[in-house]
Each structure stands twice: as structure tokens, then as C-alpha cells.
Amino acid sequence: MNHNLIKRIFLIIPVLFALAASVAEAAIPAAERQALTDIYNGTGGAGWTDNSGGWVGFVGDECTWFGVTCNGAGDTVTAIDLHTNNLVGSLPATLNNLTGLFTFFVQNNQLTGPIPSLAGLTNLAYFSVGNNQLTGPIPSSLAGLTNLVNFYVHDNQLTGSIPSLVGLTNLAQFYAQNNQLTGSIPPLAGLTNLVNFGVNNNQLTGPIPSLAGLTNLAYFSVNNNQLTGPIPPLAGLTNLVYFGVNNNQLTGPIPSLTGLTNLVQFRVNNNQLSGPIPSLAGLTGLANFYAYNNQLTGPIPSLAGLDNLVQFRVNNNQLSGDVPAVPAPTNALSASGSSLCPNYLNQTADAAWDTATGSTPWYDLCTAAPIPVAAAPIPTLSQWGMIVLSILLVGAAVFGLRRQR
């Protein structure tokens, strides 16, 4: 054998040993490798759209597997991103072996079964399993995930109640809409970083919790449930853009909207709300106002200054008085996008409202307010005495006439 070749081989061997030692030192823990292997085996890894990188291959190469990210030292998994990758099957119970996990994205697949426990994943910030076919409850272990920022479990078949969110002070996004969740909405107090909260299209009951102190809240959607009680005060929610509580069983008045200068969509239709429509002054960004199918009374407030208003729907209430002028001079109301009747509004001609409602005249379905029927006064005690005395006198007279016969 060539002596130079032998020399080179002996020179390379230490390098190979050094590389092997380096890989061994940087390898993720066996428990984390097991979790990754369980994900692959439990969700049909062989049929994934992309399973490149040598999934479930050599020990020590886990950080090269498609969708897996490790920390700089290569000794712990920090992210898994397998969204829209044809995952079929169930997530493993060993998921919480990945104690360094920061991001977990498996949305837009065909996963079934429950969401496994997340207990111990104290570094977890982003968790997204939306748009699958998951069943069972939302894990109750959320309360300990103090670094959680985004939590997406929407568009599944989840059941049970929404767990406590107490202590999740970093939580910004919580989406659990389009499931089969029951029970009440948990308290949101202390979630000062909450921006978006969506739990619409479930079977939730009970009241809407207080929104006090949620100054960053921009999107709040709880429509299409079975919620009862009043709409809580909205004072101080200056970043609120979308507020949807429609299609519930809410009662009481619409709260003050003063100061909600960023409000774009306000939907409280299809409830049992009463009282007047509050002032809309200053809501210059308001585009959609839906309050139809309630029991609202009083006049429609001024729409002056609402130059971005596209749809205004307040039909099927008990509103009365004159209709306000459409926003001018930049009337943005879409043709046939608004509705004012049935109500008890004064029927005065207004071509702008004809166009906005798609009905000519706009008051075609409105009727005059019913004339209240005065209740018969209840007799006083002295009046009752006179009534009884009159009856007795009539009776005596009748009796006397009969005796004379």
C-alpha cells in the first residue's frame, strides 16, 4: 500500500473521531428524539409531502430533519413546523418531552385524536394546530405556559370547556372558533397583552366576561354561541377594531361606544338587547354597524362624521323618530347594504336612504308606532265603598219592587 495514502488515512482518523465526538456532544436528548420519532410514526411520516432531511435516521442528525429547528448548540429542539404537510393520524403523548420547544406549527393537516398535554413546555410561545380534525378538550395545562403568545386551535372538533387562562400575561392571540366547545368563557382579567380573541361558532353559555383593562384588544368575536346576560362596558378599549357578539341571547343595553375611535365593525344583531342606540359620534372609522333583530327603542342617533360607514342595519327593532341624514358629504353607504325597517320611524322622503336600503321609499316596511292602550284605573278604597253601596241600593230597590208585586 502506498505509504502516503496510509499516512493520510492516519491523519484523517483523528479528525473523524473529533467530528463524531462533536456530534455526540451536540446531540439532542434521547427523550426529545423519541418525541420526534413518535410524531413521524404517529402522523404517517412516510406519506408526508416533505419528509426530507433523513427523518428517524441516524442519531445526532435530528436538527437536519425537515421542519425541525434546534438551538445554536444543537442540543435541544426549539421549533417544529410541519404545517400543510399531509400529516394524518394523532399527535403523540410524548410531545411534552420537547421541553425547549418555542414554536409548534402543524396547522392545515388531517390530524385526529386529542391535543396532548402541554405541561412542562414552559418555553412554548407559538402553538398552532388549527384546521385539522382534532377532538377532545383543550389541555388544562395552559395555565402554566407563561410565555405563550399565540394559541390557535380553531376549526377542529374540540369539545369541553375553555381552560383557565389566568397567568398568561404574554398571551396576544387566542383562536378557538369553529369547534364544539361548551361551558362559559373564562375570565380574561390580567391578559393585558391580548390583541385577538375568537371563540365564535361554538356552544358556549353564560355571560361575556369583563373586558376591563384589555387596552390592547383589537378583535373580539364570540358570535354564534348561546351567551346570556349583558354586554360588558367597553370603556377604555381604544384599540378595538372588531366587536362581534351577534347571534346569542344577550340582554340589556348597548354600552357606550364613546372613545372607540378605531372601531370598524360592530355586530350585536340577533340578540334580545333593549334600550337606545348609543351615540356614534367620533367613530370616524366605523364601516359596519349591525344591531338588527333586537328590542331597541328610541331614535337613531346622528350619523354625522361617519364618512366610512358602508352598512347600517337596525331593522326589526322598536325604534322611532326621524331618520338621521346619511353621512355627508362623502356618503359611503353601499347601495342596498343598509336596512331601517320594520321600525316605528317617521316616514319622510329621503332619496339617499332609498338608495342605501334598496327600497323606494325606504320606509316601505315601517309602520306607525302602536297607540298605547290606557289601562283602566284601579278604584281607590273609597271608590270601592261607593261601588258596594251602589250595588246594595240597586239590590234593595229590586227587592222592594218584587215585594210590591
Backbone torsions as a table, in degrees:
resi	resn	phi	psi	omega
1	MET	NA	142.9	179.6
2	ASN	-60.7	127.1	-177.3
3	HIS	-64.1	-35.4	178.0
4	ASN	-63.4	-38.8	178.5
5	LEU	-65.1	-42.9	178.9
6	ILE	-61.7	-41.5	-179.9
7	LYS	-61.2	-42.9	-179.3
8	ARG	-64.6	-40.6	179.3
9	ILE	-59.7	-44.4	-179.7
10	PHE	-67.3	-28.3	175.9
11	LEU	-73.0	-33.8	-177.7
12	ILE	-76.0	-34.9	-174.8
13	ILE	-54.2	-48.0	178.7
14	PRO	-60.7	-35.5	178.9
15	VAL	-64.3	-43.3	179.0
16	LEU	-62.4	-42.4	177.4
17	PHE	-62.3	-38.9	179.3
18	ALA	-65.0	-42.5	178.2
19	LEU	-63.6	-42.6	179.4
20	ALA	-62.3	-41.2	178.9
21	ALA	-64.5	-38.9	179.2
22	SER	-62.8	-43.6	178.6
23	VAL	-63.1	-42.9	-179.0
24	ALA	-62.5	-39.7	-179.5
25	GLU	-67.9	-32.0	-175.9
26	ALA	-91.3	-3.3	-175.4
27	ALA	-62.9	144.7	176.3
28	ILE	-71.4	158.9	179.3
29	PRO	-60.3	153.4	-178.8
30	ALA	-59.2	-35.3	-179.4
31	ALA	-65.4	-35.3	178.6
32	GLU	-71.7	-40.9	176.5
33	ARG	-60.5	-38.9	179.4
34	GLN	-63.0	-40.7	178.6
35	ALA	-62.2	-43.3	178.4
36	LEU	-63.5	-43.2	179.0
37	THR	-62.1	-39.7	179.7
38	ASP	-67.3	-36.1	175.9
39	ILE	-61.9	-47.3	-178.6
40	TYR	-61.3	-49.3	-176.6
41	ASN	-71.4	-33.6	-176.2
42	GLY	-81.3	-14.7	-176.5
43	THR	-122.2	26.2	174.6
44	GLY	66.2	47.0	-175.1
45	GLY	-53.2	-33.9	-179.2
46	ALA	-64.1	-23.0	-179.2
47	GLY	-103.2	7.4	178.2
48	TRP	-60.6	153.7	174.5
49	THR	-61.5	-40.3	178.0
50	ASP	-137.1	114.5	175.4
51	ASN	-127.1	32.2	-176.2
52	SER	-71.3	171.8	178.3
53	GLY	93.7	1.2	176.8
54	GLY	84.2	36.7	178.6
55	TRP	-48.3	137.9	-177.6
56	VAL	51.8	32.9	177.7
57	GLY	-91.8	-131.8	-174.4
58	PHE	-68.0	144.5	173.6
59	VAL	-64.5	130.8	179.2
60	GLY	103.4	-11.2	-179.7
61	ASP	-106.4	16.2	-175.3
62	GLU	-59.3	-32.7	-177.0
63	CYS	-71.6	-7.0	176.9
64	THR	-99.0	-5.6	-177.9
65	TRP	-68.6	143.2	179.8
66	PHE	-55.8	131.6	177.0
67	GLY	85.2	-4.6	-178.2
68	VAL	-106.2	131.7	175.9
69	THR	-124.5	136.6	177.7
70	CYS	-113.9	169.2	176.0
71	ASN	-71.8	176.5	-175.9
72	GLY	-60.2	-33.2	-179.9
73	ALA	-79.3	-12.5	179.5
74	GLY	71.5	23.3	-176.3
75	ASP	-114.5	8.0	173.4
76	THR	-158.1	144.8	178.5
77	VAL	-79.8	128.0	-180.0
78	THR	-110.5	-20.3	-177.9
79	ALA	-150.5	143.2	171.5
80	ILE	-130.7	123.2	179.4
81	ASP	-130.0	99.1	-179.9
82	LEU	-124.7	30.9	-177.6
83	HIS	-67.0	147.4	176.3
84	THR	50.6	51.2	-173.5
85	ASN	-130.6	20.9	176.5
86	ASN	60.4	42.5	172.3
87	LEU	-77.9	128.7	-179.6
88	VAL	-130.9	127.6	-178.2
89	GLY	125.6	-153.3	-172.3
90	SER	-120.6	149.4	173.5
91	LEU	-75.1	142.6	-174.2
92	PRO	-80.0	155.7	175.6
93	ALA	-67.6	-18.1	-179.5
94	THR	-81.7	6.2	-178.6
95	LEU	-55.0	-37.7	-177.6
96	ASN	-77.8	8.6	167.2
97	ASN	-70.5	-20.1	-175.8
98	LEU	-84.9	69.7	-170.3
99	THR	-67.5	-17.1	177.5
100	GLY	-94.3	6.2	-173.6
101	LEU	-64.8	127.9	178.6
102	PHE	-106.7	-37.8	-176.7
103	THR	-131.8	135.3	176.2
104	PHE	-138.7	108.3	-178.2
105	PHE	-120.3	112.9	174.0
106	VAL	-136.2	26.5	-179.2
107	GLN	-68.3	162.0	176.0
108	ASN	61.6	49.8	173.9
109	ASN	-129.4	-157.8	179.0
110	GLN	-126.4	42.6	-178.3
111	LEU	-71.8	143.0	177.2
112	THR	-125.1	178.9	179.8
113	GLY	80.1	-173.9	-174.5
114	PRO	-86.2	163.3	167.8
115	ILE	-77.8	123.4	-178.1
116	PRO	-69.7	167.6	177.9
117	SER	-59.2	140.6	177.4
118	LEU	-108.7	10.4	-178.2
119	ALA	-58.3	134.1	178.2
120	GLY	91.9	-10.0	179.7
121	LEU	-85.8	64.2	-171.6
122	THR	-71.2	-13.4	176.9
123	ASN	-92.3	-6.4	-173.6
124	LEU	-63.9	125.7	179.4
125	ALA	-116.4	-35.5	-175.6
126	TYR	-128.2	120.6	-177.4
127	PHE	-133.2	118.0	-176.7
128	SER	-136.3	113.8	176.7
129	VAL	-127.9	21.6	-178.0
130	GLY	-65.7	159.8	177.8
131	ASN	58.9	54.3	171.9
132	ASN	-131.8	-155.6	178.3
133	GLN	-129.9	39.5	-176.7
134	LEU	-71.1	147.0	179.6
135	THR	-125.7	176.9	-179.3
136	GLY	83.7	-173.4	-174.6
137	PRO	-87.4	164.2	166.2
138	ILE	-70.8	131.3	-176.5
139	PRO	-55.9	139.6	-180.0
140	SER	-76.9	-5.9	-175.8
141	SER	-80.4	6.7	-178.1
142	LEU	-62.3	-32.4	-173.1
143	ALA	-56.7	-26.2	-178.8
144	GLY	-91.5	-1.3	-176.0
145	LEU	-91.4	72.8	-170.1
146	THR	-70.6	-12.8	177.7
147	ASN	-96.3	2.1	-176.2
148	LEU	-64.4	129.1	179.9
149	VAL	-111.4	-52.0	-178.6
150	ASN	-120.7	131.8	-179.7
151	PHE	-134.6	111.2	-176.4
152	TYR	-120.4	113.1	175.5
153	VAL	-130.6	21.7	-174.8
154	HIS	-69.2	160.6	174.5
155	ASP	55.3	56.9	172.4
156	ASN	-133.0	-155.2	177.7
157	GLN	-128.0	40.6	-175.8
158	LEU	-71.9	145.9	179.4
159	THR	-125.9	178.7	-178.7
160	GLY	85.1	-171.0	-174.7
161	SER	-98.9	164.4	173.9
162	ILE	-77.6	124.9	-176.8
163	PRO	-71.0	171.3	177.9
164	SER	-60.7	139.8	177.5
165	LEU	-111.8	13.0	-178.2
166	VAL	-61.0	132.8	176.6
167	GLY	90.6	-6.2	-179.3
168	LEU	-86.0	65.6	-170.9
169	THR	-70.8	-14.4	177.5
170	ASN	-95.2	-4.1	-175.0
171	LEU	-63.2	125.2	179.5
172	ALA	-113.2	-37.3	-177.0
173	GLN	-127.0	127.3	175.3
174	PHE	-134.9	109.8	-178.6
175	TYR	-122.6	114.9	178.1
176	ALA	-134.1	24.0	-178.1
177	GLN	-70.3	162.0	176.0
178	ASN	60.5	53.6	172.8
179	ASN	-133.0	-156.7	178.8
180	GLN	-127.9	39.8	-176.1
181	LEU	-72.6	145.0	179.9
182	THR	-125.7	-179.4	-178.7
183	GLY	83.1	-169.3	-175.0
184	SER	-98.9	163.0	173.6
185	ILE	-75.7	127.0	-177.2
186	PRO	-69.6	163.8	176.9
187	PRO	-58.2	142.6	179.3
188	LEU	-109.0	6.0	-178.7
189	ALA	-59.3	135.8	177.8
190	GLY	90.5	-8.3	-179.9
191	LEU	-86.7	66.5	-169.8
192	THR	-70.1	-15.1	178.0
193	ASN	-98.4	3.7	-177.3
194	LEU	-65.2	125.5	179.6
195	VAL	-109.7	-47.2	-176.9
196	ASN	-125.9	130.2	179.1
197	PHE	-136.0	112.6	-178.5
198	GLY	-130.1	115.3	177.2
199	VAL	-132.8	25.0	-178.5
200	ASN	-68.2	161.5	178.2
201	ASN	60.4	54.6	171.8
202	ASN	-132.9	-156.1	178.9
203	GLN	-127.5	40.5	-176.0
204	LEU	-74.4	147.0	-179.7
205	THR	-127.8	177.4	179.2
206	GLY	84.4	-172.5	-174.3
207	PRO	-85.5	164.0	168.9
208	ILE	-77.0	127.0	-178.1
209	PRO	-69.3	166.0	178.0
210	SER	-60.3	140.8	177.0
211	LEU	-108.0	10.6	-178.0
212	ALA	-61.7	134.5	176.8
213	GLY	87.2	-6.1	-179.6
214	LEU	-87.3	65.5	-170.1
215	THR	-70.5	-15.4	178.1
216	ASN	-94.5	-2.9	-174.9
217	LEU	-63.0	124.8	179.5
218	ALA	-114.9	-33.3	-174.9
219	TYR	-130.7	122.2	179.8
220	PHE	-135.5	111.5	-175.7
221	SER	-131.7	113.2	178.0
222	VAL	-129.8	21.1	-175.4
223	ASN	-69.0	163.6	178.4
224	ASN	59.2	53.2	171.6
225	ASN	-132.2	-156.0	178.7
226	GLN	-128.0	41.9	-176.0
227	LEU	-74.1	147.1	-179.0
228	THR	-128.2	175.0	179.4
229	GLY	85.9	-173.9	-175.1
230	PRO	-85.3	164.6	168.6
231	ILE	-77.4	126.3	-178.1
232	PRO	-68.5	162.8	176.9
233	PRO	-57.5	144.8	-179.2
234	LEU	-110.7	7.9	-178.5
235	ALA	-59.0	135.3	176.8
236	GLY	90.9	-7.8	-179.7
237	LEU	-86.4	64.5	-170.5
238	THR	-71.8	-13.2	178.0
239	ASN	-98.6	2.6	-176.3
240	LEU	-64.9	125.0	179.6
241	VAL	-109.0	-42.5	-176.4
242	TYR	-127.7	128.8	177.0
243	PHE	-133.6	110.4	-178.1
244	GLY	-126.4	111.8	177.1
245	VAL	-127.9	19.2	-175.5
246	ASN	-68.3	160.5	177.8
247	ASN	59.5	54.4	172.4
248	ASN	-133.8	-156.0	179.3
249	GLN	-127.6	41.5	-175.4
250	LEU	-75.4	147.3	-179.6
251	THR	-126.6	175.7	179.2
252	GLY	85.8	-173.3	-173.8
253	PRO	-86.5	164.2	167.1
254	ILE	-75.0	125.7	-177.8
255	PRO	-70.3	168.3	178.2
256	SER	-59.3	138.9	177.6
257	LEU	-107.9	8.1	-178.6
258	THR	-60.9	131.2	177.5
259	GLY	92.1	-7.6	-179.4
260	LEU	-86.9	65.6	-169.5
261	THR	-72.1	-13.1	178.4
262	ASN	-97.9	1.1	-175.4
263	LEU	-64.4	128.2	178.8
264	VAL	-112.1	-44.2	-179.2
265	GLN	-126.6	130.7	-179.8
266	PHE	-132.9	113.0	-173.5
267	ARG	-126.4	109.3	178.0
268	VAL	-127.9	17.4	-175.9
269	ASN	-68.2	161.3	176.6
270	ASN	59.0	54.8	172.3
271	ASN	-134.9	-156.9	178.4
272	GLN	-126.9	39.7	-176.3
273	LEU	-72.8	148.7	-178.6
274	SER	-131.8	177.9	-178.8
275	GLY	83.4	-174.1	-173.8
276	PRO	-86.2	164.7	168.4
277	ILE	-77.7	125.2	-177.5
278	PRO	-70.1	169.9	177.9
279	SER	-58.8	139.8	177.1
280	LEU	-107.9	11.0	-177.8
281	ALA	-61.5	135.1	176.4
282	GLY	88.6	-7.2	-179.1
283	LEU	-86.3	65.6	-169.6
284	THR	-69.3	-18.0	179.0
285	GLY	-96.0	-1.9	-175.2
286	LEU	-61.7	125.2	-180.0
287	ALA	-111.1	-38.0	-177.0
288	ASN	-130.8	124.4	176.8
289	PHE	-126.5	110.4	-178.7
290	TYR	-117.6	114.4	176.8
291	ALA	-135.7	21.9	-176.1
292	TYR	-73.6	162.8	179.4
293	ASN	58.4	57.4	173.0
294	ASN	-136.1	-157.1	179.0
295	GLN	-128.0	39.5	-176.2
296	LEU	-72.5	147.0	-178.7
297	THR	-129.1	174.2	178.0
298	GLY	85.6	-173.9	-175.9
299	PRO	-84.5	163.0	170.8
300	ILE	-80.0	128.4	-178.0
301	PRO	-70.6	168.4	178.7
302	SER	-60.5	142.3	176.2
303	LEU	-106.4	12.7	-178.2
304	ALA	-61.0	134.4	178.1
305	GLY	87.6	-7.0	-179.6
306	LEU	-88.6	65.3	-171.1
307	ASP	-71.5	-12.9	179.0
308	ASN	-102.0	6.0	-177.7
309	LEU	-67.2	122.1	-178.6
310	VAL	-104.2	-42.4	-178.8
311	GLN	-134.2	133.2	178.4
312	PHE	-133.2	107.3	-172.8
313	ARG	-124.7	111.7	-177.9
314	VAL	-133.0	21.3	-178.1
315	ASN	-67.1	164.5	178.5
316	ASN	59.1	53.3	171.1
317	ASN	-132.8	-157.3	178.0
318	GLN	-127.8	38.9	-178.1
319	LEU	-73.3	151.7	-177.0
320	SER	-141.7	176.3	178.2
321	GLY	90.8	-170.8	-178.8
322	ASP	-78.8	149.3	172.8
323	VAL	-79.8	140.7	178.7
324	PRO	-73.9	162.4	175.4
325	ALA	-67.0	145.8	175.3
326	VAL	-64.6	153.6	-179.1
327	PRO	-56.6	133.4	-178.7
328	ALA	-132.4	154.4	5.8
329	PRO	-92.8	2.2	-173.0
330	THR	-107.6	44.2	-177.2
331	ASN	-42.6	112.2	-178.3
332	ALA	-103.1	2.0	-178.5
333	LEU	-56.9	125.6	-178.6
334	SER	-73.1	147.8	179.5
335	ALA	-61.9	128.9	177.8
336	SER	65.0	16.4	-178.1
337	GLY	-95.7	-7.6	-177.0
338	SER	-115.7	164.8	178.9
339	SER	-150.9	132.5	-178.3
340	LEU	-116.7	-19.2	-173.1
341	CYS	-124.0	153.9	2.3
342	PRO	-71.8	138.5	168.8
343	ASN	-159.9	-174.1	-179.7
344	TYR	-109.1	41.2	-174.7
345	LEU	-78.9	150.2	177.2
346	ASN	-65.7	133.1	-171.1
347	GLN	-92.6	85.8	179.5
348	THR	-117.2	141.0	-176.0
349	ALA	-63.4	137.5	177.5
350	ASP	-158.0	104.1	-175.9
351	ALA	-62.6	-33.9	-179.5
352	ALA	-64.7	-39.2	178.2
353	TRP	-74.0	-30.0	174.3
354	ASP	-57.2	-46.3	-179.3
355	THR	-67.3	-43.8	-175.5
356	ALA	-65.8	-34.0	-178.4
357	THR	-93.5	-15.3	-177.0
358	GLY	73.6	17.2	-179.4
359	SER	-129.5	132.3	178.6
360	THR	-123.5	112.4	-1.9
361	PRO	-77.4	163.1	-177.0
362	TRP	-60.5	-26.7	-174.6
363	TYR	-91.8	18.5	-175.7
364	ASP	-53.7	-37.2	-177.7
365	LEU	-100.6	4.4	179.2
366	CYS	-87.7	149.8	179.0
367	THR	-127.4	161.3	176.5
368	ALA	-68.8	149.3	179.1
369	ALA	-62.1	138.2	179.0
370	PRO	-64.8	141.0	177.5
371	ILE	-74.9	121.0	-177.7
372	PRO	-63.9	137.1	178.0
373	VAL	-83.7	121.0	-179.0
374	ALA	-68.7	131.7	179.3
375	ALA	-74.5	139.7	177.8
376	ALA	-63.2	131.4	-178.2
377	PRO	-65.9	143.1	177.2
378	ILE	-82.5	125.2	-178.4
379	PRO	-59.6	144.6	175.0
380	THR	-76.9	175.5	-179.0
381	LEU	-62.8	-41.2	-180.0
382	SER	-67.8	-36.0	178.3
383	GLN	-66.2	-38.4	175.9
384	TRP	-60.1	-39.0	179.0
385	GLY	-62.3	-43.9	178.5
386	MET	-63.4	-38.5	179.5
387	ILE	-63.1	-45.5	-179.5
388	VAL	-64.0	-41.7	-179.9
389	LEU	-63.4	-40.2	179.2
390	SER	-63.1	-41.2	179.2
391	ILE	-63.0	-42.0	179.4
392	LEU	-63.9	-42.2	-179.3
393	LEU	-64.7	-42.8	177.6
394	VAL	-61.9	-42.7	179.1
395	GLY	-61.8	-40.6	-179.8
396	ALA	-65.6	-40.2	179.8
397	ALA	-64.3	-42.9	179.4
398	VAL	-63.1	-41.9	179.9
399	PHE	-63.1	-40.1	179.1
400	GLY	-65.3	-39.7	178.1
401	LEU	-62.3	-40.8	179.6
402	ARG	-64.7	-35.2	-179.7
403	ARG	-68.9	-36.6	-179.0
404	GLN	-65.7	-26.6	177.6
405	ARG	-73.9	NA	NA
